[in-house]
Each structure stands twice: as structure tokens, then as C-alpha cells.
Amino acid sequence: MHRKRAELQGLDVRPLTYTSLPPTPILPSPPSSPPPWDRNTFQGSPGPRMNEPLFSLWDYLREELLATDFDSHQELKWERVSNFLSIPFAIEKITGFGFILCLDSFLYTFTILPIRFLLAIFRLLSNTLSLSKSHLPPSQKADILRSLLIVVSVTILLPLTDASKIYHSIRGQDTIKLYVIFNSLEIADRLCASIGQDILDCMFSRSTLEVISRKAPVTPHILRPFVYFALATLYVACHTLVMLYQLLSLNVAVNSYDHALLTLLLSNQFVEIKGCVFKKFEKDNLFQITCADIVERFTLSLMLLVVAFRNLIELSGSEFDIAGGFVMPKSFGWFRGNNVLWTIFYPVLTVIASEMLVDWLKHAFITKFNHIRPSVYERYTDVLCRDLASGSAVGRLTARKHCYVDQSPLVARRLGFASIPLAVLAILIGFQSLGLVFSHRIHSERTLGLDQMLAVEITYLVKCVVIVVAFWLCFLALKVLLGVNLICYATRRRAGMEARVAADAVNDFGRDPIGEGKEEREYNKQLKKMVDDWRDDATRVGETSEGSGANKKRVALEDLTRFTMVKRIW
């Protein structure tokens, strides 16, 4: 009573404090928050008065049953829907272009590189025999080193990798262990690709290749190429082993006699959606995700093709009768019949279709939640075309000289595509498949005499050599056609790159949300001001991650690769 009377008289009445307790510093209370904002506030109508009565039950029912107004902002959401529906076409367009780039880089190892290796060896022998003072150019030294790297890696891994033993060891594992194996191999693949790219760049740099010379003085730097070559051999061997285990794990899942392993593989792909769509992204992070998806699509397609080819050899080399009740894995399809090709390629098509669906959903929701327009994928294509045109023979005449001699996989370096380990894997699987074919033939020709068997094997060997040469010529023609068309396409796209860069400003950092009108944006700003208070934030400390500084410039797409650290590596 006395306290109330003192307050009415304007006196300062402080609360009683206990002297037995230590004094506690009390921060000033934050300013009182404004009352909640409603839509009428932004439309210019006055807010609710304090003396107005609250809604009665009858008023509430009348408003719910007879209300005719609707949210005018719903008409602006169509842009979000149209962007969501156009993402599959946009992602397949750039993925198809990146797939062709990876195929071009992969074919380079089997078609152009052997020719360049022979030319380099011929020039080396000519200089040695004629005692010429001219040296090999760094590009031909790089060709010799790359070819030797592939040969040495195959020589080391061929006796150490028995595909049948690895296949059955993986097949004997439990389902939960296979799930761990899938994820562990995926992580190991990305780590190997990241460190391997740096090792190969060091080995093929000009400073390393210029040391390799007959008349080079003996210095500690003369050992640098040998150290880098040993590290590169170790990297290629390890990365090839990781890819081999991935391939055989995929083979086990495809050949499973129930749907458990194949379902595990598909569910592992859909888990990728959970790890991506509910996070904040900018267009530089999305570019790294796109590069990772391109490489994953090509590698998965190549591995599934190898799995189908091995299954075809197994089925063609054994005596079986599908119509007579031959036991086939359930993952080989529900519509089993006399068509062996459909029986083999059904699980392959299932895995590829699920991968495409996962990519569509992942990119569609990432762009939706982060308000990124599909036009950003055109900028990604421009970046790849810029690298392709700069690495071509025409582009090197006008563009700046790069510090790396190896210009052919310039786009592959941007994508993070490891072409050399994949080529070594293809050679290993090719040798093992040929051994499997020859073992089936020897088993079927036991009844023949020694002379007849020898004649048949020589004839068969000649046919195989002719077929291999014919395939190599076809691949060479395909590589030349792909290279010419890719360079022409990249050159044509350079004409409109500046216009697309200007149009892509809508996807820059701090962009306006898609499908939100001016009133809704103002409402969200006022709501953010009402909720946020600086006293609720923790004390800012120094950060080393990207974006920690207020004035720090973001990484441009032209300077970004798949393994550039921008908050996260994909």
C-alpha cells in the first residue's frame, strides 16, 4: 500500500536487496518489442486499439465461414513453380555437356596419348642417336611420364588384384557392412581425387619437367621428378584400388539374389537429398555440387557398363537355359524372358534412372529454398566452355600461358575428374575379362588335340587383335569428332558470355527472394527486426572460413574448382 502511494507521488522506490548475497551485475533490459505486425499495418489501416473487445465465438465462426478475401501474394508463387519444373531440363543439359567432357578426357588416354607417346619416344631416340643438342619440349616429357605412370601402375596392380576373390569377399559381408563399405569408398574416392590432382599438377609443372634433361647439372632438384613420380604412382594405385572396390561392390549389389542390396544402393542415393536440400547454398557451392554430380554420373555409368559387360561374359561363357528354369537374381528384373540383354541391363538402367531422379530433386529443392534461378546453370556451362576454349590449340594462341604443360584435361581439373586412375581401372578390368574369356574357351576346347587347339587359339588371337585395332580406330574417330565439336560449341558460346554474366546478377549474394512481393518482403524485414536483438548474439570472434569478413570478396566462378574450399567440399 505504501509502495503504491509512493509511486503515485512520483517517488523512486527501489526493490529491497539482500545484503547476504553478492552483488550481481544486471544488464539494462532490452527495449520493449513493438506489438505484432499484421497485414493491415502494411496496408495503411490503423492497428487494433487496446479498448476494442476481443473476438467472440460467433465472430470467429462468421469470419471463418463467410471470409472471401485471399492472400494476393499467392499469384507470385508461379515463378517458384516454373523454376522448380524447369530444373530437370537445366540440370540434364549441363550434365550431358559435362558427361561428354569427361568422355572426351577419358578417351584421350586411350587414343591421343599413345600417339603422342610414340612421337615423343621417336624424337627422344632421334636426338640420342644423332647426338643432337636439342631437348625434348616439356609437353613431350609430360606425355612420356603419363604413359609410364599408367604402365607402371598396371604392372603393380595386375598381380595384386584378383576380381573374383574381391567380389566374393564383399559378397560374403552382411548388409549393414555393405552400407558402411559404400559410404567409406565414396569418401575415400573424393579424398584421393583431391590430393591426387595436386600431385599430378606438381609432376607435370614446367619447373619439374625442365629439370629432366641429359645435360642438367646434378643438384638436389634433380631428384624432384623421381619423388613426384613415386608419389603419383602411389596415388594412382590407391585410387584405382578404391575404384575397383566400388565397381565390385556395385557388381555385388546388382547381382544380389534378392532386392536387399539393390534397395540399399538406391536408398544410399536418396540419402544424398537429405544431406543437401536443407542447407543454405550460394551459386558457388551449387557449382561444386554440379561438378561432383557430373563426375559421379559418368563414373557410375562407366562402372555399370563394365558390370553389364562382365555379366554378359559370364552368361555367354556358361551353359544355361533361361526358359528351362535357370536361376537368375531378382534384381535382374521382374520381366525376365528370353532376351538376355534386357535381363542384364535392367538393373543398370534402374540405378541410372534413380541417380537421375535424385539429381533432379536435389537441385530443384536447393534452388527453391535458396531462391536461385535456373539461369545459373548457363553460367556454369560458360565457365566450362571458357576452360575448353582456353585449353584448345586455338585458345592458347590468344589466351595467357598456363603454368601447367598438360592442357588437355584443363576442364577435367575444374570438374575434379580423375581420368588416369579410371583408365588404369579400365585396363585392369579389360585384362581380367580377356583372361575370363580365354579360360572359357580353353575349357570348351579340351576335347581337341594339341595341334588343333593351338591353331584355333592362334586364329582366335588374330581375330581379337583385329577387333581391338578396329575398336581403337573407332574410339579415335569418336575422340576427334567429340573434340572438334566441343571446341566449336565452346567458341560459339563465348560470343554471348558477357550478356549471360550480366543476366546472372539476379543470382548474386543478397538477391531478392523469388515469388515475394514488396509488401511481403517488408513484412519479413519488420518481423526479423522484431525477433532479432543484438544482446541475444554471441560475441563475434575471428573466423578463417569464407565469408567471415564483412568486406571479403567472394570467389568468382572462373576461379572456382570442385575442390576449392567454399564453406564445404562436395
C-alpha positions as CSV (number, residue, x, y, z in Angstrom):
1,M,0.0,0.0,0.0
2,H,2.8,2.4,0.9
3,R,4.7,1.4,-2.3
4,K,1.7,2.1,-4.5
5,R,1.1,5.5,-2.8
6,A,4.8,6.4,-3.3
7,E,4.6,5.5,-7.0
8,L,1.6,7.8,-7.4
9,Q,3.5,10.6,-5.8
10,G,6.4,10.1,-8.3
11,L,8.9,8.9,-5.8
12,D,11.7,6.5,-6.8
13,V,11.1,3.2,-5.0
14,R,13.8,0.6,-5.4
15,P,13.3,-3.1,-4.6
16,L,14.8,-4.4,-1.5
17,T,18.0,-6.4,-1.8
18,Y,19.5,-9.0,0.5
19,T,22.9,-7.9,1.8
20,S,23.9,-11.6,2.4
21,L,24.1,-12.2,-1.4
22,P,26.9,-10.9,-3.5
23,P,26.1,-8.1,-5.8
24,T,25.2,-9.3,-9.3
25,P,25.7,-7.0,-12.3
26,I,22.4,-6.5,-14.0
27,L,22.4,-5.5,-17.7
28,P,19.9,-3.0,-18.7
29,S,16.7,-4.6,-20.0
30,P,16.2,-4.6,-23.8
31,P,13.7,-2.2,-25.1
32,S,10.2,-3.4,-25.3
33,S,9.3,-5.1,-28.5
34,P,6.7,-3.4,-30.7
35,P,3.3,-5.2,-30.9
36,P,3.0,-7.9,-33.5
37,W,2.5,-6.6,-37.0
38,D,-0.3,-7.8,-39.1
39,R,-1.1,-7.3,-42.8
40,N,-3.5,-4.4,-42.0
41,T,-0.5,-2.5,-40.7
42,F,1.3,-2.6,-44.1
43,Q,-1.9,-1.7,-46.0
44,G,-2.2,1.6,-44.2
45,S,-5.1,0.7,-41.8
46,P,-4.7,1.5,-38.2
47,G,-3.8,-1.2,-35.8
48,P,-6.2,-2.7,-33.2
49,R,-7.0,-0.5,-30.3
50,M,-6.5,-1.6,-26.8
51,N,-10.1,-0.9,-25.7
52,E,-11.6,-2.9,-28.5
53,P,-13.3,-6.1,-27.4
54,L,-11.9,-9.5,-28.3
55,F,-13.4,-11.8,-30.9
56,S,-16.4,-13.7,-29.7
57,L,-17.1,-17.3,-30.7
58,W,-19.8,-16.1,-33.1
59,D,-17.5,-13.5,-34.7
60,Y,-14.8,-16.2,-35.2
61,L,-17.2,-18.6,-36.9
62,R,-18.6,-15.9,-39.1
63,E,-15.1,-14.9,-40.2
64,E,-14.1,-18.5,-40.9
65,L,-17.3,-19.4,-42.9
66,L,-18.0,-16.2,-44.7
67,A,-14.5,-14.8,-45.4
68,T,-13.9,-14.1,-49.1
69,D,-10.5,-12.4,-49.0
70,F,-7.4,-14.3,-50.0
71,D,-3.7,-13.8,-50.0
72,S,-2.7,-11.7,-53.0
73,H,0.9,-13.0,-52.8
74,Q,-0.1,-16.4,-53.9
75,E,-0.2,-15.2,-57.5
76,L,3.5,-14.5,-57.3
77,K,4.4,-18.1,-56.4
78,W,4.1,-19.3,-60.0
79,E,7.8,-18.3,-60.7
80,R,8.9,-20.7,-58.0
81,V,6.8,-23.5,-59.5
82,S,8.1,-22.8,-63.0
83,N,11.7,-22.7,-61.8
84,F,11.1,-26.0,-60.0
85,L,9.7,-27.7,-63.1
86,S,12.5,-26.3,-65.4
87,I,15.3,-27.6,-63.2
88,P,15.4,-31.2,-64.6
89,F,15.9,-29.9,-68.2
90,A,18.6,-27.4,-67.0
91,I,20.5,-30.0,-64.9
92,E,20.4,-32.6,-67.7
93,K,21.6,-30.1,-70.2
94,I,24.8,-29.2,-68.2
95,T,25.2,-32.8,-67.0
96,G,25.1,-34.0,-70.6
97,F,27.7,-31.5,-71.6
98,G,29.9,-32.4,-68.7
99,F,29.4,-36.1,-69.4
100,I,30.7,-35.5,-73.0
101,L,33.7,-33.6,-71.5
102,C,34.5,-36.5,-69.2
103,L,34.2,-39.0,-72.1
104,D,36.5,-36.8,-74.2
105,S,39.1,-36.7,-71.4
106,F,38.7,-40.5,-70.8
107,L,39.2,-41.3,-74.5
108,Y,42.2,-39.0,-74.7
109,T,44.1,-41.5,-72.5
110,F,43.5,-44.4,-74.9
111,T,43.6,-42.7,-78.3
112,I,45.7,-39.4,-78.4
113,L,48.1,-40.2,-75.6
114,P,49.6,-43.4,-77.2
115,I,50.2,-41.5,-80.4
116,R,51.8,-38.6,-78.5
117,F,53.9,-41.1,-76.6
118,L,55.2,-42.8,-79.8
119,L,56.1,-39.4,-81.2
120,A,57.9,-38.4,-78.1
121,I,59.8,-41.7,-78.0
122,F,60.7,-41.3,-81.7
123,R,62.1,-37.8,-81.1
124,L,64.0,-38.9,-78.0
125,L,65.6,-41.7,-79.9
126,S,66.4,-39.4,-82.8
127,N,68.1,-36.9,-80.5
128,T,70.0,-39.6,-78.7
129,L,71.3,-41.3,-81.9
130,S,72.2,-38.1,-83.7
131,L,73.7,-36.6,-80.6
132,S,71.6,-33.5,-81.1
133,K,71.8,-30.7,-78.6
134,S,68.0,-30.0,-78.9
135,H,65.9,-31.0,-75.9
136,L,62.5,-32.5,-75.7
137,P,59.8,-29.9,-75.1
138,P,58.1,-30.1,-71.7
139,S,54.9,-31.3,-73.3
140,Q,56.5,-34.5,-74.7
141,K,58.2,-35.1,-71.4
142,A,54.8,-35.0,-69.8
143,D,53.4,-37.5,-72.4
144,I,56.2,-39.9,-71.6
145,L,55.7,-39.6,-67.8
146,R,52.0,-40.0,-68.1
147,S,52.3,-43.1,-70.2
148,L,54.9,-44.6,-67.9
149,L,52.7,-43.8,-64.9
150,I,49.9,-45.8,-66.4
151,V,52.1,-48.7,-67.4
152,V,53.8,-48.9,-64.0
153,S,50.5,-48.7,-62.2
154,V,49.0,-51.5,-64.3
155,T,52.1,-53.7,-63.8
156,I,51.9,-53.2,-60.0
157,L,48.2,-53.8,-59.6
158,L,47.6,-56.6,-62.1
159,P,49.1,-59.4,-60.0
160,L,47.7,-57.9,-56.7
161,T,44.0,-57.6,-57.7
162,D,42.0,-60.7,-58.2
163,A,38.5,-59.6,-59.1
164,S,36.9,-62.9,-58.2
165,K,38.4,-63.0,-54.7
166,I,37.5,-59.4,-54.0
167,Y,34.0,-60.0,-55.4
168,H,33.3,-63.0,-53.1
169,S,34.9,-61.3,-50.1
170,I,32.5,-58.4,-50.5
171,R,29.5,-60.7,-51.2
172,G,30.1,-62.5,-48.0
173,Q,29.6,-59.4,-45.9
174,D,26.4,-58.5,-44.1
175,T,24.1,-55.9,-45.5
176,I,25.0,-53.3,-42.8
177,K,28.6,-53.8,-43.6
178,L,28.0,-53.2,-47.3
179,Y,26.3,-50.0,-46.4
180,V,29.4,-48.9,-44.5
181,I,31.6,-50.0,-47.4
182,F,29.6,-47.9,-49.9
183,N,29.9,-44.8,-47.8
184,S,33.6,-45.3,-46.9
185,L,34.6,-45.9,-50.5
186,E,32.7,-42.7,-51.6
187,I,34.6,-40.7,-49.0
188,A,37.9,-42.3,-50.0
189,D,37.3,-41.6,-53.7
190,R,36.8,-37.9,-53.1
191,L,39.8,-37.6,-50.8
192,C,42.1,-39.4,-53.3
193,A,40.8,-37.3,-56.2
194,S,41.6,-34.1,-54.2
195,I,45.2,-35.0,-53.2
196,G,45.9,-36.7,-56.5
197,Q,45.1,-33.7,-58.5
198,D,47.7,-31.7,-56.6
199,I,50.3,-34.4,-57.0
200,L,49.8,-34.7,-60.8
201,D,49.9,-30.9,-61.1
202,C,53.3,-30.9,-59.3
203,M,54.7,-33.6,-61.5
204,F,53.5,-32.1,-64.8
205,S,54.5,-28.5,-63.9
206,R,57.1,-26.7,-66.0
207,S,59.6,-26.4,-63.1
208,T,59.6,-30.1,-62.6
209,L,59.8,-31.1,-66.3
210,E,62.6,-28.7,-67.2
211,V,64.9,-30.4,-64.7
212,I,64.6,-33.7,-66.7
213,S,67.5,-33.3,-69.2
214,R,70.6,-35.1,-70.1
215,K,72.8,-32.1,-69.5
216,A,71.2,-30.9,-66.4
217,P,73.6,-30.3,-63.5
218,V,73.5,-32.7,-60.6
219,T,71.6,-30.8,-57.9
220,P,69.1,-31.7,-55.2
221,H,66.4,-30.5,-57.5
222,I,67.2,-33.3,-60.0
223,L,65.5,-35.8,-57.6
224,R,62.3,-33.9,-57.6
225,P,60.7,-35.6,-60.7
226,F,61.5,-39.0,-59.3
227,V,59.9,-38.2,-56.0
228,Y,56.8,-36.8,-57.7
229,F,56.7,-39.9,-60.0
230,A,56.8,-42.2,-56.9
231,L,54.1,-40.2,-55.2
232,A,51.9,-40.2,-58.4
233,T,52.4,-44.0,-58.7
234,L,51.3,-44.5,-55.1
235,Y,48.3,-42.2,-55.6
236,V,47.2,-43.9,-58.8
237,A,47.5,-47.3,-57.3
238,C,45.5,-46.3,-54.2
239,H,42.8,-44.5,-56.1
240,T,42.5,-47.4,-58.6
241,L,42.0,-49.8,-55.7
242,V,39.3,-47.6,-54.3
243,M,37.5,-47.5,-57.7
244,L,37.9,-51.3,-58.1
245,Y,36.2,-52.0,-54.7
246,Q,33.5,-49.5,-55.8
247,L,33.0,-51.4,-59.0
248,L,32.9,-54.8,-57.4
249,S,30.6,-53.6,-54.6
250,L,28.2,-52.3,-57.3
251,N,28.5,-55.7,-59.0
252,V,27.5,-57.4,-55.8
253,A,24.5,-55.2,-55.4
254,V,23.4,-55.7,-59.0
255,N,23.9,-59.5,-58.9
256,S,22.2,-60.0,-55.5
257,Y,19.6,-62.8,-55.4
258,D,17.1,-60.6,-53.6
259,H,16.3,-56.9,-53.7
260,A,18.0,-56.1,-50.4
261,L,21.4,-54.9,-51.8
262,L,19.9,-53.1,-54.8
263,T,17.5,-51.4,-52.5
264,L,20.4,-50.5,-50.2
265,L,22.2,-48.9,-53.2
266,L,19.2,-46.9,-54.2
267,S,18.4,-45.7,-50.7
268,N,22.1,-44.6,-50.3
269,Q,21.5,-42.3,-53.3
270,F,18.3,-40.8,-51.8
271,V,20.1,-40.1,-48.5
272,E,22.1,-37.6,-50.5
273,I,19.0,-35.5,-50.8
274,K,18.7,-35.2,-47.0
275,G,22.3,-34.1,-46.7
276,C,21.9,-31.3,-49.3
277,V,18.5,-29.7,-49.6
278,F,18.1,-28.4,-46.0
279,K,21.1,-26.2,-46.1
280,K,21.9,-22.7,-47.2
281,F,23.8,-22.5,-50.6
282,E,25.1,-19.9,-52.9
283,K,25.8,-20.3,-56.5
284,D,29.5,-21.1,-55.9
285,N,28.5,-24.0,-53.7
286,L,25.9,-25.1,-56.2
287,F,28.6,-25.1,-58.9
288,Q,30.8,-27.5,-56.9
289,I,27.8,-29.8,-56.4
290,T,27.1,-29.7,-60.1
291,C,30.7,-30.7,-60.9
292,A,30.5,-33.5,-58.4
293,D,27.3,-34.8,-59.9
294,I,28.7,-34.7,-63.4
295,V,31.8,-36.8,-62.4
296,E,29.6,-39.2,-60.4
297,R,27.2,-39.7,-63.3
298,F,30.0,-40.5,-65.7
299,T,31.9,-42.8,-63.3
300,L,28.7,-44.6,-62.3
301,S,27.6,-45.1,-65.9
302,L,31.1,-46.5,-66.8
303,M,31.1,-48.8,-63.9
304,L,27.6,-50.1,-64.6
305,L,28.6,-50.7,-68.2
306,V,31.6,-52.7,-67.0
307,V,29.3,-54.7,-64.7
308,A,26.9,-55.5,-67.5
309,F,29.8,-56.5,-69.8
310,R,31.2,-58.9,-67.1
311,N,27.7,-60.4,-66.6
312,L,27.3,-60.9,-70.3
313,I,30.7,-62.7,-70.5
314,E,29.7,-64.9,-67.5
315,L,26.4,-65.8,-69.0
316,S,27.7,-66.4,-72.5
317,G,30.6,-68.5,-71.2
318,S,28.4,-70.8,-69.2
319,E,25.8,-73.3,-70.4
320,F,22.4,-72.2,-69.2
321,D,18.8,-72.2,-70.4
322,I,16.6,-69.3,-69.2
323,A,13.4,-70.9,-70.4
324,G,14.3,-74.1,-68.6
325,G,14.3,-72.6,-65.2
326,F,17.8,-71.1,-64.8
327,V,18.1,-69.3,-61.5
328,M,18.5,-65.5,-62.1
329,P,18.9,-62.8,-59.5
330,K,15.7,-61.0,-58.7
331,S,17.5,-57.7,-59.2
332,F,17.7,-58.7,-62.9
333,G,14.1,-57.6,-63.3
334,W,10.6,-58.8,-62.9
335,F,10.0,-59.2,-66.7
336,R,12.5,-62.0,-67.3
337,G,12.3,-63.7,-70.6
338,N,14.5,-65.0,-73.5
339,N,16.0,-61.5,-74.1
340,V,19.4,-61.8,-72.3
341,L,20.4,-58.2,-73.0
342,W,17.2,-56.9,-71.3
343,T,17.9,-59.3,-68.4
344,I,21.4,-57.9,-67.9
345,F,20.8,-54.2,-68.5
346,Y,17.6,-53.9,-66.4
347,P,19.4,-53.3,-63.0
348,V,21.8,-51.0,-64.8
349,L,19.0,-48.8,-66.1
350,T,17.3,-48.9,-62.7
351,V,20.4,-47.5,-60.9
352,I,21.0,-44.8,-63.6
353,A,17.3,-43.8,-63.5
354,S,17.4,-43.4,-59.7
355,E,20.6,-41.4,-59.9
356,M,18.9,-39.0,-62.4
357,L,15.8,-38.7,-60.2
358,V,18.0,-37.9,-57.2
359,D,19.9,-35.2,-59.1
360,W,16.6,-33.6,-60.3
361,L,15.1,-33.5,-56.8
362,K,18.3,-32.3,-55.1
363,H,18.9,-29.4,-57.5
364,A,15.2,-28.5,-57.6
365,F,14.9,-28.1,-53.9
366,I,18.3,-26.5,-53.4
367,T,17.4,-23.8,-55.9
368,K,13.9,-23.4,-54.5
369,F,15.0,-23.0,-50.8
370,N,17.9,-20.6,-51.7
371,H,16.0,-18.6,-54.4
372,I,18.4,-19.4,-57.2
373,R,17.1,-19.2,-60.7
374,P,17.8,-21.9,-63.3
375,S,19.7,-19.5,-65.5
376,V,22.7,-20.1,-63.2
377,Y,23.4,-23.4,-65.0
378,E,24.0,-21.5,-68.2
379,R,26.8,-19.6,-66.4
380,Y,28.2,-22.9,-65.2
381,T,28.3,-24.1,-68.9
382,D,30.0,-20.9,-69.8
383,V,32.8,-21.5,-67.3
384,L,33.4,-25.0,-68.6
385,C,33.3,-23.7,-72.2
386,R,35.8,-21.0,-71.3
387,D,38.2,-23.6,-70.0
388,L,37.7,-25.7,-73.0
389,A,38.4,-22.9,-75.4
390,S,41.4,-21.8,-73.4
391,G,42.9,-25.3,-73.4
392,S,42.4,-25.8,-77.1
393,A,45.0,-25.1,-79.8
394,V,43.1,-22.0,-80.9
395,G,42.6,-20.7,-77.4
396,R,46.3,-21.0,-76.4
397,L,47.2,-18.6,-79.2
398,T,45.1,-15.8,-77.7
399,A,44.9,-16.7,-74.0
400,R,47.5,-16.5,-71.4
401,K,50.1,-19.2,-71.0
402,H,49.2,-21.6,-68.2
403,C,51.8,-22.8,-65.7
404,Y,50.9,-26.4,-66.5
405,V,52.1,-28.2,-69.6
406,D,49.1,-30.5,-69.6
407,Q,46.4,-28.6,-71.3
408,S,44.1,-31.5,-72.4
409,P,42.4,-32.2,-69.0
410,L,42.0,-28.5,-68.2
411,V,38.2,-28.9,-67.9
412,A,38.7,-32.2,-66.1
413,R,40.8,-30.4,-63.4
414,R,37.9,-28.0,-63.0
415,L,35.4,-30.8,-62.6
416,G,37.7,-32.9,-60.4
417,F,37.7,-35.8,-62.8
418,A,40.4,-38.4,-62.2
419,S,41.0,-39.8,-65.7
420,I,44.3,-41.7,-65.1
421,P,43.0,-43.9,-62.2
422,L,39.9,-44.6,-64.2
423,A,41.9,-45.5,-67.2
424,V,44.1,-47.9,-65.2
425,L,40.9,-49.5,-63.8
426,A,39.5,-50.0,-67.3
427,I,42.8,-51.7,-68.4
428,L,42.8,-54.0,-65.3
429,I,39.2,-55.0,-65.9
430,G,39.9,-55.5,-69.6
431,F,42.8,-57.8,-68.9
432,Q,40.8,-59.8,-66.4
433,S,37.8,-60.0,-68.8
434,L,40.1,-61.3,-71.5
435,G,41.5,-63.9,-69.1
436,L,38.0,-65.0,-68.3
437,V,37.1,-65.3,-72.0
438,F,40.2,-67.4,-72.7
439,S,39.6,-69.7,-69.7
440,H,36.1,-70.4,-71.0
441,R,37.5,-71.2,-74.4
442,I,40.2,-73.5,-73.1
443,H,37.5,-75.3,-71.0
444,S,35.3,-75.8,-74.1
445,E,38.2,-77.0,-76.3
446,R,39.6,-79.8,-74.1
447,T,38.4,-82.5,-76.5
448,L,40.6,-81.1,-79.3
449,G,44.1,-82.2,-80.0
450,L,47.1,-80.1,-79.1
451,D,47.8,-79.0,-82.8
452,Q,44.1,-78.2,-83.4
453,M,43.8,-76.3,-80.2
454,L,47.0,-74.3,-81.0
455,A,45.7,-73.5,-84.5
456,V,42.3,-72.5,-83.1
457,E,43.9,-70.3,-80.4
458,I,46.2,-68.5,-82.9
459,T,43.3,-67.8,-85.2
460,Y,41.2,-66.6,-82.3
461,L,44.1,-64.4,-81.1
462,V,44.5,-62.8,-84.5
463,K,40.7,-62.1,-84.6
464,C,40.9,-60.5,-81.2
465,V,43.8,-58.3,-82.3
466,V,41.9,-57.2,-85.4
467,I,38.8,-56.4,-83.3
468,V,40.9,-54.4,-80.8
469,V,42.5,-52.4,-83.6
470,A,39.1,-51.8,-85.2
471,F,37.7,-50.6,-81.8
472,W,40.7,-48.4,-81.2
473,L,40.2,-46.7,-84.6
474,C,36.5,-46.2,-83.9
475,F,37.4,-44.7,-80.5
476,L,40.0,-42.4,-82.2
477,A,37.5,-41.2,-84.7
478,L,35.0,-40.6,-81.9
479,K,37.6,-38.7,-79.9
480,V,38.4,-36.5,-82.8
481,L,34.7,-35.8,-83.6
482,L,34.0,-35.0,-79.9
483,G,37.0,-32.7,-79.6
484,V,36.2,-30.7,-82.8
485,N,32.5,-30.3,-81.9
486,L,33.3,-29.4,-78.3
487,I,35.7,-26.7,-79.2
488,C,33.3,-25.3,-81.9
489,Y,30.5,-25.3,-79.3
490,A,32.7,-23.5,-76.7
491,T,33.9,-21.0,-79.2
492,R,30.3,-20.1,-80.3
493,R,29.2,-19.7,-76.6
494,R,31.9,-17.2,-75.9
495,A,30.1,-14.6,-78.0
496,G,27.2,-14.3,-75.5
497,M,29.1,-14.9,-72.3
498,E,29.1,-11.2,-71.2
499,A,25.4,-10.9,-71.6
500,R,24.8,-14.0,-69.6
501,V,27.1,-12.7,-66.9
502,A,25.1,-9.5,-66.6
503,A,21.8,-11.5,-66.6
504,D,23.1,-13.8,-63.8
505,A,23.3,-10.8,-61.4
506,V,19.9,-11.9,-60.1
507,N,21.6,-14.9,-58.5
508,D,24.4,-13.0,-56.7
509,F,24.7,-12.8,-53.0
510,G,22.0,-10.7,-51.4
511,R,19.4,-11.4,-54.1
512,D,15.7,-10.8,-53.7
513,P,13.6,-13.8,-52.8
514,I,11.6,-15.4,-55.7
515,G,7.9,-15.1,-55.5
516,E,7.7,-12.5,-52.8
517,G,6.1,-9.1,-53.4
518,K,7.2,-5.8,-51.9
519,E,4.7,-6.0,-49.1
520,E,5.7,-9.5,-48.1
521,R,9.4,-8.6,-48.1
522,E,8.7,-5.5,-45.9
523,Y,6.7,-7.7,-43.6
524,N,9.5,-10.2,-43.3
525,K,12.0,-7.4,-42.6
526,Q,9.8,-6.0,-39.8
527,L,9.4,-9.5,-38.4
528,K,13.1,-10.0,-38.4
529,K,13.7,-6.7,-36.7
530,M,11.2,-7.6,-34.0
531,V,12.7,-11.1,-33.3
532,D,16.4,-10.2,-33.6
533,D,18.3,-8.4,-30.8
534,W,22.0,-7.9,-30.6
535,R,22.0,-8.9,-26.9
536,D,21.0,-12.4,-27.9
537,D,24.0,-12.9,-30.2
538,A,27.3,-14.4,-29.0
539,T,30.4,-12.3,-29.1
540,R,32.0,-12.4,-32.6
541,V,35.4,-14.0,-32.8
542,G,37.9,-14.2,-35.7
543,E,37.0,-16.7,-38.3
544,T,39.0,-18.3,-41.1
545,S,36.2,-19.6,-43.2
546,E,34.9,-18.0,-46.3
547,G,32.5,-15.1,-45.7
548,S,33.8,-14.3,-42.2
549,G,34.8,-10.8,-43.1
550,A,32.1,-8.3,-44.0
551,N,34.1,-6.9,-46.9
552,K,35.7,-10.1,-48.1
553,K,35.2,-10.7,-51.8
554,R,33.5,-13.9,-52.8
555,V,35.3,-16.4,-55.1
556,A,34.4,-15.9,-58.7
557,L,33.1,-18.9,-60.7
558,E,36.1,-18.6,-63.1
559,D,38.5,-19.2,-60.2
560,L,36.5,-22.0,-58.6
561,T,37.1,-25.7,-58.9
562,R,35.4,-28.6,-57.4
563,F,37.9,-28.9,-54.5
564,T,38.1,-25.2,-53.7
565,M,37.1,-24.7,-50.1
566,V,34.0,-22.6,-50.0
567,K,32.4,-23.5,-46.7
568,R,32.3,-27.1,-47.8
569,I,33.8,-29.5,-50.3
570,W,31.3,-31.6,-52.4
